Amino acid sequence: MPVDGPLLAIRDLDLRATTPRGEAHILKNIDLDIPSDGIVGVVGESGSGKSSLASALIGLLPANITHISGQILLGDTDLLALGEREKQALRGTRLAMIFQDPMTALNPLFSIERHLVDVVLRRWPGLSHAEAVKRAEAAIAAVGIADARLRLKSYPSNLSGGMRQRVMIAMALLAEPDLLIADEPTTALDATIEAQIITLLKELRTRLSGSILFISHHLGLVAQLCERICVMYGGTVVEVGTSAAIMRSPAHPYTRALLACMIDEAEADQPLAFIPGEVPDPVIPVAGCIFAPRCANTVDTCRQTRPALRDYGKDRKAACHRLEEIA
């Protein structure tokens, strides 16, 4: 891969899983580039495939996966072609992840110091334990946790949700990964703490030499933090582009619907907008556009043929048959 290519290139990624009701098509031919030294946001409703995409990238898929194909290229390395030991070697070194719920991601039997020191020593096995503790303390302080030395002796159950999430971010910083995957890291937090975590990620952005993939169901939140946005729906990518372009003039009907659902305080007396219909069932095959049943612009072609993700303007793609008519 050329030097000026993306850090991570996802090509034709397809993922299926077995369920009691039949085979579910979780991800459908995903194509996405994550540039070097950039922040890409992935946004969509629950069930759109965002977390499944993150799990595929980090190599932590559930046991019920029956099929995975395509390529996930980290530089010249296809992550899907690696064995389990090779994947483990990448986690905590070139790849790191901030999970949705830090209470389940952190081991309740280990102190915060143990969590952080383990990350440091995995990343730099030759360091002394004392140096690892020193780095752990500095990382805790860097993410805004007061009394860092005292907090290192604490256990996850002693900390608030916001502090546990800061610990997860500190662990990611210590790993100094090429790619940091943040899988809805503010979902379990209240609005005030969520804002603090987003501000923290913005501030720490300059300390990361790699790229960030930030996953959320909140389009406005993604636009605040990310340079580029990937909109997912029903296991497919429906639009990709710069945050500024998508927020200014969304091209895909689903992106426009998501934007319309954002609460605007200036219109407090108006009924809250919502997207009619239901998220598609991954067990039921769809011949045409995955969004057609909920789209106000649907015609026969939309129901019969799946639209390709195609260029629309400069450095932008969308998957809609009627882009030129309705965008």
N, C-alpha and C positions, 0 to 999 in steps of 0.2 A: 504494500500500500504506500502511496506517495506520502512524503513528509507533511505536505500541506493538506492531507485528507482528514476526515473526522477522527476523533479519538475512538469513538464506538460507532460502528455501522451495523444496523439491524436490517437484514434482508429476507423478505418473504417468510417471516417467522409465523409458523402455524402450530397451534397447541390445542390438543383435545384431551378430554378426561372422561372416565367412566363415572356414571351416577346411577342411583337406583331406578331412575326413569329413562336411562339410555345414555348414549354418548353425547357429551356437551362439547360444542365447538367454542373454546374459550378465546383464542386469538386467531384472527383470520388474515394471514399474509401481510403482517406488519412490516412496513418500511420506515425507518427513522434514523437520522444521523444526529449524533451528539458531538458538537465541535470541541476541539481542544480549548481548555480555559474558558468554558462557557457555561451558562445555566439554561437548561431546557426544562420547561414545565409540562407535565402531562395532566390533563384535566378531563373530567367526565363524571357522569353519575355513578352511583354504586352499581356494580355489575357491568361496567364498561370494559373491564379487563386491565385496569391500571396496575393493581397489585400483582396480578398474574404476570404482567410484563416485568415488573420489578423482580419477582421470584425467579423468572426465567433468566434474567441477566445475572443474578447473584448465584444461580445454580441451586436454589433451595425450593424445588417444586414438590408438591405433595405426592404421596404414593399412588394416587388414583390416575395419574397422567398416563394415557395410553399412546400418545403420539406427539412428537415434537420434531419439526423440520425447519429448514431454512438455515440462516447463518447469523451469528452474533460475533462480529469481528472487533476485537480489541487490538488495534494495530493490525499485525499480521496473524494474530491468534484467533481461531474460531473457537469460542467458548463451548459451543455445543459438541465439538469434536473431542473435548478433553475428558480424561478419566476423572473419577471422583477425587483421587489424591491430588491431581493437578488443579482441580477446581478449589480444593481446600487451601492449596498454596497461594492462590490469588486472593482469597478472602482475608481481609485484615492487612493486606499489603497493597495490591493494585486496586482492589475493590473493597468498599465499605458501605454499610447500610445503617440508616437510622430507621427503626421500626415504628409502627403506629403506636403501640402500647409499650412504653419502657418498663412497666411493671412486670410484664410477661417476658420481655427480652432480657432483663437483668436477672441474674440468679439470686434469689432471696437469701441463700446461705453464704454468699460471698460479700465481703465489704466492698465499698466503692474503690478503695485502694487496690484490692485484689483485681477487680475488673479492669482498672486502668493500667496497672502494672503488667498484667497479662498481655494487654494489647501492645504495650511498648516492647516487651521482651520478645513477643512474636515478630514484631516488625524489625527489631534490632537485637538479635539473640546474643550479641557480644557485650551488651551493656551490663554494668553491675546493677544489682537490685537497688542500691542507694541512688544511682543516677536515674533509674526508672521511676522511683518514688518522686524524685525531684521534678521530673518531667510531668508526672501525673498531677502533682500539686499545681504546677504552672498552668496546666490545661484546665483544671477546675477553676482556677482564678480567671482565666481568659474567657470563660463562658459566663462569668458574672456570678459565681457562687461565692458568697462571703465565708470567711473563716475556713479557707481551703484545707488547711492541715487537719482541722477538726472534722470536716465533712468526709475526708478520706477514711476515717475510722467508722463512719456511719454505714448502715445497711440500707438497701433500697426501700424497705418499709419505713425507715425513719425520715424519708424525704417526701416532699410534696410532688404532685404530678409534674409541675413545671420544672422542679429541680432535677427530677429523674430524667426528663427529656434533655436538660442541659448536660447531664452526665453522659447521655448517649452521644450528644454532639461532641463533647470532649473526647470520647473514645474514637470517634471518626477523625477528629483533628489529629490525634496522636498517631493514627495509622498513616496519615499523609497519603491517601489513595489517589490513583489517577482518576477514578470515578467514584463519587459519593452519591449513593441513592438514598433519597429521603422519601420514605413511603408514608405519606400523610402524617407527618410528625406532629401536627397540632390538633389532630382529630379529637383526642381525649381531653383537651384543655379548654378552659373557658376563654372568652373573647379577649380579656385583658392579657392573660398569659400567652395566648396565641400571638397577639401583636408583639409581645416582648421577644418571643422566639423568632419571629420573622425579622425583627430589627436586629437580633443577634446574628442570624444567618447572613444578613446584609453586611454587617460589620466584619464578620469573620471571613467573608468572601475573599478579601484581599490576602488572607493568610493561606488560602488553599491554592496550590499550584495546579490542581487538576480541575475536572469538570463536575457539575452537579446535575443530577436528574431529580427534579422536585415533583412529587406526585400529590395531587389534591383534587377534591371535588369542587373547590371554590375558585372560579375563574378570576375574580378580582384579586384574590390572594396570590395566585400564580402570576398575574400581570405585574404585581408590585415587585416581585422578587426576580422574575425570569426575563431573559432577553428574547427567548423564543418559546412558542407555545405549540404543543401537540394536543389536538382535541380528539378524544377517543369516544366511540359509541358502539356498543354491542360487539366488542372485541375487534373493532376496526379503527383505523385512523381516518377521520373524516376531514381534518384540516390541519395544516402546519404552516407556520409563518412567524414573523416577528411579533412580539407582544404589542408593539405600537400599532401595526397594521391590523391585527386581529381585533384589538379593542376599538379601533377607530371605525373599521368597516368589515365586520365578519362576513365571510363569503358563504359558508355552509349554513343551511337553515337550522341545523342543530346548534351550531355556535351562536347564531343570532338568538335562538331560544334561550340558551344558557345566559347570555348577556342580558336578555330581557327579564330574567328571573332574579337578577341582582337587586337588592333592596336599595331604593333611592330615597333618602330622607326628604327630598324636595317634593316627593309625591306620596306623602304619608297617608293621605286620605283615599288613595286609590287602592283597589283590591290587589293583593299580591299576585303577580304573574306566575303561571305554572305551565308545564309542558303536558298537554293532555295525552292520555294513553299510558301504556306500560313499557318498561324496559324489556327488550326482546328476550325470550327464553332461549338460552344457548343450546338446548336440546332440540328445538324445532328448527329445521333447515329453512333458510330464506333464500329465494332465488334472485330477487332484485335488490334494491337499496335497503339496507338494514333500518334506515330511518323512515322509510316510506309510510308505514302505518301511522306515524305521528306527525307527518309533515303536511302542511297546508298547501304545498306546491306540487304535490304528487300527480304524475300523469302515468299512462299505461307503461311507458318505457321504464319508469322508476320501479314498477312492480315486477317487471319481467327480467331486467338486466342489471347486474351489479355495476355501479359506476367505478371507474378507475380513479385512483388518486393521481391527479394531473396538475400540470403547471397552471397557475392562474396569476398573471402579473409577475412582478419581479420577486424572486426568492420566496415563492409562496405556492402551496399546493392545496387542492381541495378535491373531494370525491362527491361530485354532484353532476347529474346529466344536464341540469339547466342553469349552470353557473352564469353563463353570459346573459341569460334572460332575467334572473332574479337577484343576482348579487349586486 
